[in-house]
């Protein structure tokens, strides 16, 4: 390990930690739910596979998020993996009024009421299995109920920038 890159836990600096974590490229997704007759959604880059049998996935939501209650109390969520041409949607769901994030946005409504972002390269509709407290976030583990994908290029994020994750 490069001694210059090593950071002792006693001197943990959050901006340095974020900079180091930004070296790991991630995909970008919009996670949505339906709670109290309202659609809620947020941008997420913490999505990951947990298990194939049974099919399970996870993502994490900050405990101070205005949508936290909706995600941990609803019966499930839908993850739409954004395409490389959907950076504007990532920004839209990362800031601004939660009630306005869906305005004019083409979505597909599933039978359970949750939404899929049209044009996404893949989506997963999930029943919430459990929420695990983890520091300032909760990790939400879901059982995949339905999914679809296409051959589009996913939107990625690395070093604080969006990228086309062409294969």
Beta strands, then each sheet from edge to edge (+ up, - down):
strand 1: 26-27
strand 2: 29-35
strand 3: 38-44
strand 4: 48-52
strand 5: 55-62
strand 6: 76-81
strand 7: 107-109
strand 8: 115-117
strand 9: 122-134
strand 10: 137-149
strand 11: 154-158
strand 12: 161-165
sheet 1: 1+ 11- 12+
sheet 2: 3+ 2- 6+ 9- 10+ 5- 4+
sheet 3: 7+ 8-
end
